[in-house]
């Protein structure tokens, strides 16, 4: 083989390595988009979970107050009038 064919073979090999590199980078970017999307979904779900926990605590606190001994011993009072 002559120097010209060696040069052509080296150029072809460099092109093939470049294509291999580009395919790997493209796959990595595609996985990066998937990971980013999943991270956004996780953040939304965490926010929803926090909101639901606050709502559950609020609803449970109303039941606890209504069923407490102090609330059971309270007496209803009729309004006696207004202050001028």
Residue frames as qw, qx, qy, qz and C-alpha x, y, z in Angstrom:
[[0.000, 0.888, 0.460, 0.000, 0.00, 0.00, 0.00],
 [0.431, 0.429, 0.006, 0.794, 1.17, 3.43, -0.86],
 [0.165, -0.158, -0.411, 0.883, 1.19, 6.64, 1.15],
 [0.352, -0.118, -0.232, -0.899, -1.97, 7.92, -0.54],
 [0.651, -0.298, -0.630, -0.300, -4.02, 4.85, 0.37],
 [0.474, -0.231, -0.637, 0.562, -2.70, 4.99, 3.94],
 [0.037, 0.030, 0.164, -0.985, -3.80, 8.62, 4.19],
 [0.523, -0.195, -0.418, -0.717, -7.25, 7.78, 2.83],
 [0.639, -0.282, -0.714, 0.052, -7.60, 4.90, 5.29],
 [0.311, -0.175, -0.506, 0.785, -6.59, 7.17, 8.20],
 [0.245, -0.062, -0.058, -0.966, -9.14, 9.79, 7.11],
 [0.628, -0.245, -0.574, -0.464, -11.87, 7.16, 6.86],
 [0.572, -0.261, -0.691, 0.355, -10.98, 5.81, 10.31],
 [0.104, -0.081, -0.321, 0.938, -11.02, 9.34, 11.77],
 [0.439, -0.150, -0.280, -0.841, -14.46, 9.91, 10.25],
 [0.667, -0.271, -0.675, -0.159, -15.73, 6.62, 11.69],
 [0.429, -0.216, -0.599, 0.641, -14.39, 7.52, 15.14],
 [0.109, -0.020, 0.075, -0.991, -16.03, 10.94, 14.84],
 [0.580, -0.226, -0.468, -0.628, -19.37, 9.34, 13.96],
 [0.626, -0.267, -0.707, 0.191, -19.05, 6.92, 16.88],
 [0.229, -0.118, -0.425, 0.868, -18.34, 9.83, 19.21],
 [0.307, -0.101, -0.129, -0.938, -21.33, 11.79, 17.92],
 [0.638, -0.287, -0.614, -0.365, -23.69, 8.84, 18.39],
 [0.533, -0.264, -0.657, 0.463, -22.52, 8.39, 21.98],
 [0.053, -0.063, -0.235, 0.969, -22.95, 12.10, 22.74],
 [0.454, -0.191, -0.364, -0.791, -26.43, 12.07, 21.22],
 [0.646, -0.320, -0.691, -0.050, -27.44, 9.08, 23.36],
 [0.384, -0.200, -0.532, 0.728, -26.07, 10.79, 26.46],
 [0.156, -0.041, 0.007, -0.987, -28.07, 13.93, 25.70],
 [0.579, -0.270, -0.544, -0.544, -31.24, 11.89, 25.18],
 [0.605, -0.333, -0.671, 0.269, -30.74, 10.22, 28.57],
 [0.205, -0.074, -0.321, 0.922, -30.10, 13.64, 30.09],
 [0.372, -0.198, -0.226, -0.878, -33.47, 14.89, 28.84],
 [0.675, -0.322, -0.630, -0.206, -35.16, 11.82, 30.30],
 [0.509, -0.233, -0.574, 0.598, -33.46, 12.31, 33.65],
 [0.010, -0.044, 0.114, -0.992, -34.39, 16.01, 33.67],
 [0.529, -0.281, -0.417, -0.683, -38.03, 15.16, 32.94],
 [0.690, -0.334, -0.637, 0.077, -38.10, 12.59, 35.74],
 [0.354, -0.120, -0.439, 0.817, -36.53, 15.07, 38.17],
 [0.243, -0.164, -0.077, -0.953, -39.22, 17.63, 37.33],
 [0.666, -0.325, -0.536, -0.404, -41.94, 15.01, 37.90],
 [0.610, -0.242, -0.620, 0.430, -40.36, 14.09, 41.23],
 [0.117, 0.009, -0.266, 0.957, -40.33, 17.75, 42.31],
 [0.467, -0.242, -0.268, -0.807, -44.01, 18.14, 41.40],
 [0.727, -0.299, -0.608, -0.116, -44.92, 14.94, 43.25],
 [0.463, -0.133, -0.551, 0.682, -42.95, 16.06, 46.31],
 [0.136, -0.112, 0.086, -0.981, -44.81, 19.38, 46.34],
 [0.638, -0.268, -0.430, -0.579, -48.14, 17.57, 46.02],
 [0.681, -0.223, -0.660, 0.226, -47.15, 15.21, 48.83],
 [0.242, -0.031, -0.423, 0.873, -46.21, 18.14, 51.10],
 [0.364, -0.174, -0.103, -0.909, -49.52, 19.87, 50.36],
 [0.721, -0.260, -0.551, -0.330, -51.47, 16.68, 51.08],
 [0.558, -0.157, -0.644, 0.499, -49.63, 16.16, 54.36],
 [0.012, -0.037, 0.265, -0.963, -50.48, 19.70, 55.46],
 [0.557, -0.192, -0.302, -0.750, -54.13, 19.17, 54.48],
 [0.716, -0.219, -0.663, -0.012, -54.27, 15.85, 56.33],
 [0.369, -0.099, -0.560, 0.735, -52.79, 17.44, 59.45],
 [0.231, -0.111, 0.051, -0.965, -55.31, 20.28, 59.24],
 [0.678, -0.220, -0.439, -0.546, -58.25, 17.92, 58.92],
 [0.672, -0.186, -0.672, 0.250, -57.00, 15.67, 61.72],
 [0.182, 0.032, -0.448, 0.875, -56.49, 18.64, 64.04],
 [0.461, -0.215, -0.106, -0.854, -60.14, 19.66, 63.63],
 [0.784, -0.231, -0.534, -0.218, -61.24, 16.16, 64.60],
 [0.555, -0.055, -0.608, 0.565, -58.89, 16.11, 67.59],
 [0.063, -0.131, 0.267, -0.953, -60.15, 19.46, 68.85],
 [0.620, -0.225, -0.255, -0.707, -63.79, 18.45, 68.44],
 [0.844, -0.216, -0.484, -0.087, -63.29, 15.15, 70.28],
 [0.343, 0.283, -0.598, 0.667, -61.08, 16.50, 73.08],
 [0.351, -0.502, -0.713, 0.341, -62.27, 16.55, 76.71],
 [0.096, -0.323, -0.157, 0.929, -62.07, 20.35, 76.82],
 [0.263, -0.027, -0.462, -0.847, -64.35, 20.70, 73.80],
 [0.415, -0.367, -0.813, -0.178, -66.84, 18.20, 75.23],
 [0.329, -0.498, -0.591, 0.543, -67.07, 20.15, 78.52],
 [0.026, -0.033, 0.092, 0.995, -67.77, 23.49, 76.80],
 [0.202, 0.610, 0.703, -0.304, -71.26, 24.96, 77.04],
 [0.231, 0.500, 0.456, 0.699, -72.94, 26.96, 74.31],
 [0.119, -0.491, -0.373, 0.778, -73.67, 30.56, 75.30],
 [0.273, 0.779, 0.518, 0.227, -76.34, 32.77, 73.81],
 [0.317, 0.332, -0.021, 0.888, -75.29, 36.32, 72.92],
 [0.234, -0.593, -0.596, 0.489, -76.30, 38.71, 75.69],
 [0.152, 0.945, 0.221, -0.187, -76.20, 41.94, 73.75],
 [0.644, 0.488, 0.024, 0.589, -73.80, 44.35, 72.16],
 [0.446, -0.548, -0.166, 0.688, -71.50, 46.99, 73.57],
 [0.314, 0.905, 0.243, 0.154, -71.99, 50.53, 72.38]]
